[in-house]
Amino acid sequence: MDQTWAVMLGAGISIASAALGAIGGYSGGSAQARGTVEGVELQLAGQRADALWQMEVDACTLYIDRCNQALFKIGQVAAVGRLEANRAETLAIYGIGSRDEILGSLRSLQDECMLQEIALGLRLPPALAEGAKGVREALTSTTDALYRWCAARADGTADEAERWRDLIDRTTALRQGVGQFTSDAQTRFTAPHPARP
């Protein structure tokens, strides 16, 4: 074999090796890039799922808090409403508002609960959303009973005692509904995250 032929064969082998190396490098780089992109997509999907999960937790927490605040206000109205007018006025010294002031804040809480229940209906699974709706309906029913009792108490009508019993029954049902919704939410949020493997 002459030297020119050997140089040409060596050059051909080098070119073929370089081409095969380039093809292998391209394939490896392409696979690595694909793997990196898939990893980033998976990470972003996980972050999105975590953010949505946290929004759901926060929305339920806020709803439960507002419902408990409403229960507290119902109790305040009932307590102040049972006092004689002159005794109720003395409570202002301790920062407890009048019956009408407390009713005003109760109405605001009731409006908040209604809006939050609608938002929860969009975020929660159907069974839990139905539980939130049941709590809001129980709150509406209880506040209606409270208004009827307040009117009977103010007018001194004969059905005041009956209105009081109705208010107590509805308040008890509301308290149980909030407790059940809280328990259901705790069960959901202490279980493994549904979007996680």
Disulfide bonds with the S-S distance in Angstrom:
none
